[in-house]
Every structure is written in structure tokens, then in C-alpha cells.
Amino acid sequence: METVNAIGPMDGRYVRLTEELADIFSESGLIRHRVQVEIQWLKFILHDLKLTAVSQDPAALDSIVDQFCSEDVNRIKAIEQTTNHDVKAVEYFIKEKLDALGFSEIREWVHFACTSEDINNTAYALMMKKGQHLTVDLLSRCIQKIEHKAKAYQSIPMMSRTHGQPATPTTMGKEFVNFAWRLNQEKTILEQIRIQAKINGATGNYNAHYFVFPEVDWLAASRRFIESYLKLDPILFTTQINPNQYLSCLLHTLVRTAAVLMDFDRDMWGYISIGYFRQQVAKGETGSSTMPHKVNPIDFENSEGNMGMAIALMEHLAVKLQKSRFQRDLSDSTVLRSLGTALAYFFIGVKNTVKGLSKLDLDEAALQKELASNLELLAEPFQTAMRVFGEDNPYERLKDLTRGRKITKKDLTAFVDTLEKVPDSVKDRMRNLTPETYVGLAEKLVKTYFDSSTS
């Protein structure tokens, strides 16, 4: 009943498709990452900067993170009921843990010189780094599915459509490769985005840090903490908040990726509609409440809809998170909580695209039938050859022969016989040409794609 009563589909109807994100981007996940940052900062103060001494083994501090559990989350939420401040509640929780572990002497070093954003931006950065890895892995699986189809259909000719009308033939494999290449471009960019974080105080100038410890090189210390303790990229030039440049880059990359997948979903939907693909039927499944015969392309439709939601959220996040009034306002804080929701819509979309692909069976006979019934597609190579060899008005003559009407092989042969300047060898090639064989370098392009991806 919990999923049935969920307000959002990612926690309800589609919870099975987003479960790997829940542990990272839920309220519990955010709290856990805040605790992790606070403990790492405390360890940095003790181990690296040695700003204070401690009588016990500091390694015991790791237990606060390693043993963090749902009861700890509930305790922090209970403290927040009093503080009405989520990060302060984490600070007080850690102080309680320190008291219980016998570390009371260092309790006031918790959250040393930090503003809430120092903890939040680093926590979100750690979360997004995990989300980035999950997204790359999921996208890689999707690309592999598309590549598998591309290789299987490499040599199968099909009629193209430009403006929805019959157009120059291609191969089905080449059309799949087009999308694999586009998605790989975005995946490469996504992999290269470095997740950034800052820890520099209330307005980004290390004011409190420097006031009490002017002898410490805080710029170097900040870099060292972010790089060595959190494994992130440090930012020095900020106000109170992280400018979220990396987030904007990451989200805009996912927006483009989602757009490519929507394009793919629509093409698959269209190919199913015109009969190029059949969909495998699941026993017991119903396609329509009134039309028993239907097998709807619901997975691609589901993906398209969820990608639209992902794009809407990600576009807003990518732009909003780069804006803050003066040195700080809170409008970014409430928006950041929807990062997981945006990724969840994206995950639902990708997984449904993959699911849809797994149900497709190519109907080669349907492709061959359509090619055979559209001989007018050969008007393009014929008029091109006529241009090369100096025939009069080649385009216009082919237009008169083919535009807006069906022609036969006999029509084409008779037309070739009227040509006066085209060499006999070329005329023979024209007579033997069919839409099935007029695919240009489509097969070679598929091979080139796979050769380049393995080199």
C-alpha cells in the first residue's frame, strides 16, 4: 500500500525502476551523505591540520558513518523538529554520537567554520558522483542493445522516409547505428564531467577559518580536503553557494541524451506502426480494454513521456541552480531536492526503451514489399547519372515520369532505353538496379562504426 499511496510515480508505480536511486537521492540518502561529510571534515581537522588533539583513536569516528542506519535517520529528523534546521540537526546528532563514543572533548569541532552550504554542496556532489556512475552504466546498456540490433540488421535494406514520404533506401542497421553514435557522444561527455565541491565558509572567503588560524594555508587545505577526503574536484571561487557549473553541464548533457532517446522512441513507434517490426506478445497481456487484437508500443510511449518529464525538470534545474541573489538565497535548496526525481524520470525512460527493444522482431518481408512497390525511388540515381553524362533536363524528365505516381520495372527499362548519352555499361547498371540494392554505403557505415568503436 505504500507504493499505491505514493504521490509521485517514481516512488509508486515505477518504484521497481528507480530503486537504485532511492538509497542515494532520498531524504535518508541526503542525510547520510551530510553525516559522511561532517565526519570527514572532523577527521581532516584532527589528522591533516592537527588543529586540536584527541585522547582516543580517531579511527573510531568512522563507525558513525559505517554503522549509520534508519534509527539514526529517525533521530536526526526528531532533532530537526526542534532545530527547524536540517544541517544543524546533523551536527547535534554527531555530537551525541561523540559523547557516546567518549569523544566529548572534540564535540565543538564538529561543523568547524562551516556554513550549511559547505555540508550540503559536498553531500550533493557525492550523491551526484554516484548518480553519474549509475547513469553511465544504464546508458551503456541501452547503447549495447541498440548496437546489437544495428549489427543484426546491418545488411537488411529498408525504405527511408523524409517528410514521411518514400525516400532513398538505407539499411535498418544503419538507422540503429545513427542513434548509437549520438548516444555515445553524450555518454563520453557525461563520463568526462568532473564533480565539483567547495568548503570555504559563509561567503566563500574562509573568513572564520582565517580569523582563528591565520597561519593555515586555507586555500591549499580546502583543495586537499575536497580532493583527498571526498575524491571530488575543488572550487575556490564561490559565494556562499557552489555555482553548480558541473551540475548544469551534467544536466544539460542528460537533456540532450533524453532528446535523442525520445527521437529513437518515436522512430521505433513509427516503424512498429507501419509494420517494419512486430512486437512479441506476452501471455495474459492486454493491449486495449475494447480492441482485443491490439499490441501497443507502450514501452516506447512510456519512455517518450518520461523523457519529456526528465527534460522539463533538468532544464529548470540546469538554469535555476546557477542563479543566486547576492551571496546566498535559499531558492536553490528546495530545487536541489528534485535532483533524484529528475534522474528517476530519466531512468524510467531509458529502462522502458530497453524493454521495448527486447520485444521487437523485424519483419523483413514487410520491408522488401515496400521497397518493391516504390520503384520511383530510383529516380534519384537515374537523374544523377544523366547529369554526369550530359543528358538534357534529367531532373525534369524523371520528375515527369515518377512524381506522385507509381511506376513499374517496365516503365524504368523503357525510360533507360531512351537515353542517348549515357554509356551502355551504365545503362545496364541502371536496368539492374533495384531499391533493395540502392543502399549506398549503408552497410559500410555500420561496419565503420563498429571498427572505430573497437579501435
DARA-V427338 format. One record per helix or strand of 2 or more residues. SS is the DSSP state (alpha for helix, beta for strand). FROM is the first residue (numbers start at 0). LEN is the number of residues. Records with the same first field share a line. If there is no record, write none. Layout:
SS->FROM-LEN ; FROM-LEN
This chain:
alpha->14-11 ; 26-23 ; 57-9 ; 69-14 ; 85-16 ; 103-6 ; 115-37 ; 171-21 ; 206-6 ; 217-12 ; 244-29 ; 297-23 ; 330-6 ; 338-20 ; 363-9 ; 374-14 ; 393-9 ; 408-9 ; 423-9 ; 441-13
beta->156-6 ; 164-7 ; 195-2 ; 232-2 ; 276-3 ; 359-3
